[in-house]
Structures are given as C-alpha cells and as structure tokens.
Amino acid sequence: MKGMVFTELLGMAETAIGEESVDAILDELELTNDGAYSAVGNYPCRELMMIVGKISDRTGLPADRLQQMFGHHMLRRFSETYPQFFAGKTSLIDMLEAIESEVHVEVRKLYPDAELPCFATRRIGPSEMVMTYRSARPLEAFCHGLIEACATHFGTPAEVERRDIGNGAERAAEFRIRLSG
C-alpha cells in the first residue's frame, strides 16, 4: 500500500488527537519500520489496519466509522493534490464512472507499483447507480467515505448504502448510490 495513505491517516489522527497520542499509538505497535512512513514507499496494509485499530481504541470510534472519516479526508486531499482527476467531471456519477477508466489509468502512470482496487459501475437510471468494490484489502468503509465525500465535493445530495459481499482473501462491497437532490 502506498505510503501516502499512511502519512495522510497519521496526519488526520494528529489533527484529531494530537501528535503525542499518535506517537504513543505507533510505539505500542510492532511495525516493520517503527511507524516511519514515506509518502512514496510501499507498506503492508495490515499495518494500516493495526494503526486504525489502535486509533479506534484510543478514541472510542468504531474502526469502520474511522475508516469512513478517513475516506472523507482522503477525497479532500485527492481533490487538492490531483485536481486533474476531477477536471471535466460535472457530477458524482460522472466521477465514479471515471475511476477505473480514467483515474486508475493515470494513477498507474504515476505509481506503476500501486496495487489498486477494482471498481465496476452500473447505472440503474439517471439518478441511481451501483458501484462494486473488489480488493484484497479490507477498506470497504474507507470507500464508503470516499463516495460520500465525492457527493459533497460535487454538491450532490445522495444516499449511499453499502452491502458487504466478500470477505477473506477478496473483499468486496456493493454501494447503491441514489441522488436525492
């Protein structure tokens, strides 16, 4: 997993609970690099999940809720850092449909070693779609937060329902997105 995800999670946590608390969390965990992450490095997803678990324990927030909040944070960061991915997109549905065919194509050019999840989309009508997430990583709640934040980014009120459909080695979730505005 790209180090940028780790550095962003730790930055978000430092803002919420303070640098000392984050340092204490990292000290409690047995991490391969003692919690020193580089944005361009690659690290095991299990370490990210360990950090999320400890932040959850420290704050009392359920781990899924924390992942969802992190999804909101990351969408804001993506829109600031990679505005070109959002250029020409006029709606939430346009953006979600472009993830596999445009955004991930460009991400692979920037980071050829990135292991990206797979997203499949299917429109149900002009204001409803289903998006399916598949990955070896247990980040369904993170994706949920990204979708919610994307709706906010485009000023589109939307209901996002998640149904987990995979587990074990392949994680999967189906998101039903209904525009409500």
Backbone hydrogen bonds in HBPLUS format (Angstrom, degrees):
<---DONOR---> <-ACCEPTOR-->    atom                        ^
c    i                          cat <-CA-CA->   ^        H-A-AA   ^      H-
h    n   atom  resd res      DA  || num        DHA   H-A  angle D-A-AA Bond
n    s   type  num  typ     dist DA aas  dist angle  dist       angle   num
A0043-TYR N   A0001-MET O   2.79 MM  42  5.12 157.0  1.84 138.9 145.8     1
A0005-VAL N   A0002-LYS O   3.12 MM   3  5.95 145.2  2.24 119.5 125.6     2
A0003-GLY N   A0041-GLY O   2.69 MM  38  4.89 146.2  1.80 149.9 145.2     3
A0006-PHE N   A0003-GLY O   2.93 MM   3  5.07 114.9  2.37  99.7 115.7     4
A0007-THR N   A0003-GLY O   2.85 MM   4  6.20 166.2  1.86 163.6 167.1     5
A0004-MET N   A0039-ALA O   2.92 MM  35  3.92 112.1  2.40 130.8 113.3     6
A0008-GLU N   A0004-MET O   2.92 MM   4  5.99 155.9  1.98 145.6 152.1     7
A0009-LEU N   A0005-VAL O   3.01 MM   4  6.16 158.1  2.05 143.2 149.4     8
A0010-LEU N   A0006-PHE O   2.94 MM   4  6.16 169.2  1.95 157.2 159.9     9
A0011-GLY N   A0007-THR O   2.93 MM   4  6.02 151.3  2.02 139.0 147.4    10
A0012-MET N   A0008-GLU O   2.86 MM   4  6.06 160.0  1.90 150.6 155.7    11
A0013-ALA N   A0009-LEU O   2.89 MM   4  6.13 160.4  1.93 150.6 156.4    12
A0014-GLU N   A0010-LEU O   2.84 MM   4  6.03 154.6  1.90 146.6 153.5    13
A0015-THR N   A0011-GLY O   3.11 MM   4  6.33 155.0  2.17 145.9 151.7    14
A0016-ALA N   A0012-MET O   3.08 MM   4  6.36 150.4  2.17 144.0 152.4    15
A0017-ILE N   A0013-ALA O   2.73 MM   4  5.82 175.5  1.73 165.5 166.0    16
A0018-GLY N   A0014-GLU O   2.82 MM   4  4.30 135.9  2.02 115.2 123.9    17
A0022-VAL N   A0018-GLY O   3.14 MM   4  6.45 158.2  2.18 148.8 155.1    18
A0023-ASP N   A0019-GLU O   2.85 MM   4  6.08 162.0  1.88 152.9 158.1    19
A0024-ALA N   A0020-GLU O   2.92 MM   4  6.14 154.1  1.99 145.3 152.4    20
A0025-ILE N   A0021-SER O   2.95 MM   4  6.22 154.3  2.02 146.0 152.9    21
A0026-LEU N   A0022-VAL O   2.95 MM   4  6.25 165.5  1.97 156.7 159.6    22
A0027-ASP N   A0023-ASP O   2.91 MM   4  6.13 150.4  2.00 146.2 154.7    23
A0028-GLU N   A0024-ALA O   3.07 MM   4  6.31 138.4  2.25 142.2 152.4    24
A0028-GLU N   A0025-ILE O   3.09 MM   3  5.21 129.7  2.35  98.6 111.9    25
A0029-LEU N   A0026-LEU O   3.30 MM   3  5.38 142.5  2.45  98.5 108.4    26
A0034-ASP N   A0031-LEU O   3.24 MM   3  4.94 173.9  2.24 105.1 106.6    27
A0036-ALA N   A0033-ASN O   3.19 MM   3  5.70 162.3  2.22 116.4 121.4    28
A0041-GLY N   A0038-SER O   3.10 MM   3  5.19 153.7  2.17 106.0 114.1    29
A0047-GLU N   A0044-PRO O   3.05 MM   3  5.61 142.1  2.20 110.6 119.7    30
A0048-LEU N   A0045-CYS O   2.91 MM   3  5.07 115.8  2.33 100.8 117.0    31
A0049-MET N   A0045-CYS O   2.97 MM   4  6.37 158.2  2.02 157.0 163.4    32
A0050-MET N   A0046-ARG O   2.91 MM   4  6.14 143.7  2.05 138.4 148.5    33
A0051-ILE N   A0047-GLU O   2.95 MM   4  6.22 158.3  2.00 150.1 155.1    34
A0052-VAL N   A0048-LEU O   2.88 MM   4  6.18 162.7  1.91 152.3 157.3    35
A0053-GLY N   A0049-MET O   2.91 MM   4  6.04 158.3  1.96 142.4 148.6    36
A0054-LYS N   A0050-MET O   2.99 MM   4  6.29 156.7  2.04 148.1 153.6    37
A0055-ILE N   A0051-ILE O   2.90 MM   4  6.15 161.1  1.94 155.7 161.1    38
A0056-SER N   A0052-VAL O   2.85 MM   4  6.00 156.6  1.90 149.7 156.9    39
A0057-ASP N   A0053-GLY O   2.89 MM   4  6.19 156.7  1.95 145.8 152.0    40
A0058-ARG N   A0054-LYS O   2.90 MM   4  6.10 159.2  1.95 147.6 153.1    41
A0059-THR N   A0055-ILE O   2.88 MM   4  6.02 155.3  1.94 151.7 157.6    42
A0060-GLY N   A0056-SER O   2.75 MM   4  5.47 143.8  1.88 148.8 156.8    43
A0065-ARG N   A0062-PRO O   3.01 MM   3  5.28 116.0  2.43 103.9 119.1    44
A0066-LEU N   A0062-PRO O   2.96 MM   4  6.29 157.2  2.01 155.8 163.2    45
A0067-GLN N   A0063-ALA O   2.89 MM   4  6.16 156.5  1.94 149.4 155.5    46
A0068-GLN N   A0064-ASP O   2.94 MM   4  6.20 154.6  2.01 145.6 152.8    47
A0069-MET N   A0065-ARG O   2.92 MM   4  6.21 158.5  1.97 150.2 155.6    48
A0070-PHE N   A0066-LEU O   2.90 MM   4  6.13 151.4  1.98 145.2 153.8    49
A0071-GLY N   A0067-GLN O   2.86 MM   4  6.19 144.1  1.99 145.6 155.6    50
A0071-GLY N   A0068-GLN O   3.09 MM   3  4.99 119.0  2.48  91.3 106.4    51
A0072-HIS N   A0068-GLN O   3.12 MM   4  6.56 149.4  2.22 146.1 153.4    52
A0073-HIS N   A0069-MET O   3.00 MM   4  6.36 159.6  2.05 148.4 154.0    53
A0074-MET N   A0070-PHE O   2.81 MM   4  6.06 163.6  1.84 154.1 158.2    54
A0075-LEU N   A0071-GLY O   3.01 MM   4  6.18 154.8  2.08 146.9 152.9    55
A0076-ARG N   A0072-HIS O   3.27 MM   4  6.56 162.2  2.31 149.0 152.9    56
A0077-ARG N   A0073-HIS O   3.06 MM   4  6.40 158.6  2.11 148.8 155.1    57
A0078-PHE N   A0074-MET O   2.71 MM   4  5.92 160.3  1.75 154.9 160.3    58
A0079-SER N   A0075-LEU O   2.93 MM   4  6.12 161.2  1.96 149.7 154.3    59
A0080-GLU N   A0076-ARG O   3.07 MM   4  6.32 141.0  2.23 141.5 152.0    60
A0081-THR N   A0077-ARG O   2.78 MM   4  5.88 165.1  1.80 157.0 161.4    61
A0082-TYR N   A0078-PHE O   2.71 MM   4  5.35 158.4  1.75 145.9 152.4    62
A0085-PHE N   A0082-TYR O   3.00 MM   3  5.79 156.1  2.06 123.3 128.9    63
A0086-PHE N   A0083-PRO O   2.98 MM   3  5.35 144.2  2.12 108.6 118.9    64
A0087-ALA N   A0083-PRO O   3.14 MM   4  6.37 126.1  2.44 143.2 158.2    65
A0089-LYS N   A0086-PHE O   3.15 MM   3  5.61 161.1  2.18 131.9 133.8    66
A0095-MET N   A0091-SER O   3.04 MM   4  6.32 160.9  2.07 150.9 155.8    67
A0096-LEU N   A0092-LEU O   2.92 MM   4  6.20 167.0  1.93 158.7 161.9    68
A0097-GLU N   A0093-ILE O   2.94 MM   4  6.04 160.0  1.98 151.7 157.0    69
A0098-ALA N   A0094-ASP O   3.15 MM   4  6.27 129.5  2.42 136.8 149.3    70
A0098-ALA N   A0095-MET O   3.05 MM   3  5.13 135.6  2.25  98.4 111.2    71
A0099-ILE N   A0096-LEU O   3.41 MM   3  5.52 162.6  2.44 103.8 108.8    72
A0102-GLU N   A0098-ALA O   2.84 MM   4  5.19 148.7  1.94 139.9 144.9    73
A0103-VAL N   A0098-ALA O   2.99 MM   5  6.26 158.1  2.04 147.5 154.2    74
A0104-HIS N   A0099-ILE O   2.74 MM   5  5.86 166.3  1.76 174.3 172.3    75
A0106-GLU N   A0102-GLU O   3.06 MM   4  6.36 158.7  2.11 154.4 159.2    76
A0107-VAL N   A0103-VAL O   2.86 MM   4  6.15 156.2  1.92 152.8 160.7    77
A0108-ARG N   A0104-HIS O   2.96 MM   4  6.04 156.0  2.01 142.6 148.0    78
A0109-LYS N   A0105-VAL O   3.29 MM   4  6.61 138.5  2.47 134.7 145.2    79
A0109-LYS N   A0106-GLU O   3.08 MM   3  5.05 125.2  2.40  93.5 107.8    80
A0110-LEU N   A0106-GLU O   3.05 MM   4  6.40 155.1  2.11 149.8 156.1    81
A0111-TYR N   A0107-VAL O   2.69 MM   4  5.81 162.4  1.72 158.1 163.7    82
A0114-ALA N   A0111-TYR O   2.94 MM   3  5.42 167.3  1.95 124.5 126.8    83
A0118-CYS N   A0134-ARG O   2.84 MM  16  5.12 169.8  1.85 155.5 159.1    84
A0134-ARG N   A0118-CYS O   2.91 MM  16  5.12 146.2  2.02 149.6 155.9    85
A0120-ALA N   A0132-THR O   2.97 MM  12  5.13 154.5  2.04 140.3 148.6    86
A0132-THR N   A0120-ALA O   2.75 MM  12  5.13 160.9  1.78 152.1 158.9    87
A0122-ARG N   A0130-VAL O   2.83 MM   8  5.23 141.1  1.98 151.8 162.0    88
A0130-VAL N   A0122-ARG O   2.79 MM   8  5.23 157.2  1.84 148.5 156.3    89
A0124-ILE N   A0128-GLU O   2.81 MM   4  5.26 168.9  1.82 133.8 136.4    90
A0125-GLY N   A0128-GLU O   3.27 MM   3  5.23 148.9  2.37 144.8 137.2    91
A0128-GLU N   A0125-GLY O   3.49 MM   3  5.23 177.9  2.49 104.4 104.1    92
A0179-LEU N   A0127-SER O   2.83 MM  52  5.12 167.0  1.85 149.0 153.4    93
A0129-MET N   A0177-ILE O   2.94 MM  48  5.34 153.4  2.01 147.4 155.9    94
A0177-ILE N   A0129-MET O   2.85 MM  48  5.34 169.7  1.86 160.1 163.3    95
A0131-MET N   A0175-PHE O   2.84 MM  44  5.09 159.8  1.88 147.3 154.1    96
A0175-PHE N   A0131-MET O   2.72 MM  44  5.09 170.4  1.73 158.2 161.6    97
A0133-TYR N   A0173-ALA O   2.84 MM  40  5.23 165.1  1.86 158.1 162.9    98
A0173-ALA N   A0133-TYR O   3.02 MM  40  5.23 145.4  2.14 136.5 144.4    99
A0135-SER N   A0171-ARG O   2.94 MM  36  5.22 156.4  2.00 147.0 150.7   100
A0171-ARG N   A0135-SER O   2.59 MM  36  5.22 160.7  1.63 172.5 174.3   101
A0139-LEU N   A0137-ARG O   2.97 MM   2  5.65 135.8  2.17 103.5  91.3   102
A0143-CYS N   A0139-LEU O   3.02 MM   4  6.34 159.2  2.06 152.6 157.4   103
A0144-HIS N   A0140-GLU O   2.98 MM   4  6.28 151.6  2.06 144.6 153.0   104
A0145-GLY N   A0141-ALA O   3.04 MM   4  6.34 157.2  2.09 147.0 151.6   105
A0146-LEU N   A0142-PHE O   2.96 MM   4  6.33 150.9  2.05 147.0 155.7   106
A0147-ILE N   A0143-CYS O   2.93 MM   4  6.22 160.5  1.97 156.3 160.0   107
A0148-GLU N   A0144-HIS O   3.00 MM   4  6.30 165.6  2.02 153.4 157.3   108
A0149-ALA N   A0145-GLY O   2.89 MM   4  6.03 162.8  1.92 149.6 154.7   109
A0150-CYS N   A0146-LEU O   2.84 MM   4  5.99 143.3  1.97 142.7 153.4   110
A0151-ALA N   A0147-ILE O   3.02 MM   4  6.34 151.7  2.10 148.9 155.7   111
A0152-THR N   A0148-GLU O   3.13 MM   4  6.51 154.5  2.20 145.0 151.6   112
A0153-HIS N   A0149-ALA O   2.82 MM   4  6.07 157.2  1.87 146.7 153.5   113
A0154-PHE N   A0150-CYS O   3.07 MM   4  6.32 152.3  2.15 148.4 153.9   114
A0156-THR N   A0151-ALA O   2.80 MM   5  4.97 168.3  1.82 155.2 152.5   115
A0155-GLY N   A0152-THR O   2.95 MM   3  4.86 156.5  2.00 103.1 110.5   116
A0180-SER N   A0157-PRO O   2.75 MM  23  5.32 172.4  1.76 134.5 137.2   117
A0159-GLU N   A0178-ARG O   2.80 MM  19  5.17 158.4  1.85 149.7 154.7   118
A0178-ARG N   A0159-GLU O   2.95 MM  19  5.17 162.9  1.98 149.6 155.2   119
A0161-GLU N   A0176-ARG O   2.96 MM  15  5.17 168.1  1.98 147.7 151.2   120
A0176-ARG N   A0161-GLU O   2.85 MM  15  5.17 156.8  1.90 148.4 155.2   121
A0163-ARG N   A0174-GLU O   2.85 MM  11  5.18 150.4  1.94 147.9 157.5   122
A0174-GLU N   A0163-ARG O   2.80 MM  11  5.18 167.8  1.82 147.4 150.3   123
A0165-ILE N   A0172-ALA O   2.90 MM   7  5.27 155.8  1.96 121.8 129.2   124
A0166-GLY N   A0172-ALA O   3.18 MM   6  4.38 131.8  2.43 132.1 118.9   125
